[in-house]
Amino acid sequence: MTALTPPARRWLAEFARARENEQALDAMVRDVDDAIVAALPEMDEPLLRAELDASTRAHWRGVLGNATRETITIRPGEETHDLARTMARRGHELRVLLAVYRVGQAAAWDLFTATAAAEIPDAEVRSEVLLHFWPRTTQWLDASIEEMIGTFVAEREQWQRGALARQAATVEALLSGQDVDPTEASAALGYPVNLVHTAYTLWVDEGVPDGEVQRHLERAGLAVHRAVGGEHRLALRTGARSLRCWSTGAAVPDAPDLPPTVRCALGAPHPGIDGFRTSADESAAALEVARRTGRRTVAYRDVELACLAHGIAGPEGTRTLIRRELGDLASGTDSAARLRETALAYLGAGGDARAAGATLVLHPNSVRYRIRQVEQMLGHSIDERRVYVELALHAVKTFGPGTE
């Protein structure tokens, strides 16, 4: 690089000294960062803006310190690394960090050229100053960007490992029935655990190339999320080609619009932390059915009875059936027990009140009266979901009201 002439060197040295003044430096930082925030509104948050200001100040001091040197020494301040780490921890994409540098460089250069135009009347000296300062600024920023990318990526990987570890531990605690604080669990997962949940498992056919797996899973996950009317969604990778998800939605879709390369096992919607676990158990049971039968999409509600019969409904399967089908009819009171006994006899007799009465040694009208009481508690005719109701009644008869 050609050595500076004395007039150009003097102006650059004076410019550097003047801009090292705190007030002048604050003004320059404010102007540059205002331009960054205008272009990137996501940076307009008080704490993040404070770190942005500190980073810009550190960069500018580094550039000014090399303004008149023949060789440039590039050593970005720790404040610049702090900004990269914070942006990674807050989930910003790398492109946002790169845009901060791109917009900041353009704004700083505009300020510098405007100052040079106002303070250097000699066109040749002004041109010399600009030709000297521009490559140094570019060299500084290019090297800084390379360092910041490394800092950002390392922090993002560490943050993701920590976040994923916290998510995995929280999900395990929820699924194992541990006593978990809902607020803390929701914060760890980034997903509200106190709403109604539908769990579903997705996996991709072996024929899909590895590079396409994530795209197929994400597309399918969003399709199911929309189908169940979800607002919030939690997705965890459970393998190289599979995804376990929960959505806070209670709609019951006929068949989600999935890519032909993706399979799905869908639980039913259930509320709260217990529902988070119950729906996951149901999704696991539906997954077992899919693996045994080769079906592409299996909803637990369609195979519940088969899952219960084959013992793959999970530990809560029978309890869920009883709670849903019988409600208060499953309570431990004597009156509930009499009504359950009558309902089983009535169903066993094919809905014949006389035959049920003969079994129970009751007048047929007494049987009919009790069945009306049963139907009031069920909220529908005893024949409407006969198989489910009868199975639930048999479960309570066999294992007792405590089954619920």
Secondary structure, 3 states (H helix, E strand, C coil): CCCCCHHHHHHHHHHHHHHCCHHHHHHHHHHHHHHHHHHCHHHCCHHHHHHHHHHHHHHHHHHHHCCCCCCCCCCCCHHHHHHHHHHHHCCCCHHHHHHHHHHHHHHHHHHHHHHHHHHCCCHHHHHHHHHHHHHHHHHHHHHHHHHHHHHHHHHHHHHHHHHHHHHHHHHHHHHCCCCCCHHHHHHHHCCCCCCEEEEEEEEECCCCCHHHHHHHHHHHHHHHHHHCCCCCEEEEEEECCEEEEEECCCCCCCCCCCCCCEEEEECCCEEHHHHHHHHHHHHHHHHHHHHHHCCCEEEHHHHHHHHHHCCCCCCCHHHHHHHHHHHHHHCCCHHHHHHHHHHHHHHHCCCCHHHHHHHHCCCHHHHHHHHHHHHHHHCCCCCCCHHHHHHHHHHHHHHCHHHC
